Amino acid sequence: GDSVTQTEGPVTLSEGTSLTVNCSYETKQYPTLFWYVQYPGEGPQLLFKVPKANEKGSNRGFEATYNKEATSFHLQKASVQESDSAVYYCALTQSSGSWQLIFGSGTQLTVMP
Amino acid sequence: EAAVTQSPRNKVAVTGGKVTLSCNQTNNHNNMYWYRQDTGHGLRLIHYSYGAGSTEKGDIPDGYKASRPSQENFSLILELATPSQTSVYFCASGGTSNTEVFFGKGTRLTVV
């Protein structure tokens, strides 16, 4: 079945440094890819999505490029802030047939002031 | 504003007892999902539904049943709760193609 693998956490960074969270996926079909973010006490919420290969998604300074050849979708931010501290999830859904939404294991990010 | 409401928010159950977790969405979404969240495992899909009357097995359905009596409501049922089912459970809803999926705030279940 479909699967998503992402950077093992936790990740601790200082404010102003750069972030990369690796995500790779396996699917036999053509997926739509997502990054979700979860703050303490809340459910996950959509950060951004990218439905098409070789396109980039972005929001709040975070970005990721859907690399179909490498089956990767790494999350990046040039300069993290303390308010970015959260759990980040890579996810995919197939573009047809089953509408399962499959998540990676999550990466806990802590940003120190 | 998209809304997914879970009840109860916290539940303590005894081993062998029956537990029902409820979810209501006002988004008029066809797709609904139940996940459990555990440290080291992220969000794992238990059951999902394409609409009223339908339920499908996700990746970890053993020990769980689901019910979708209407577009708005989707329940997760533990007929014989076990301590291994202690977890945080999230319900979510999504429209066609899952353009955006909205989550509830979660239910913390402890089975003692």
Interface residues (C-beta under 8 A of the other chain):
Chain A: G1 T32 G41 E42 G43 P44 Q45 L46 K49 Y89 T93 S95 S98 W99 Q100 L101 I102 F103 G104 S105 G106
Chain B: V4 N31 Y33 Y35 G40 H41 G42 L43 R44 L45 Y48 Y50 E56 G58 D59 F90 A92 G94 T96 S97 N98 T99 E100 V101 F102 F103 G104 K105 G106
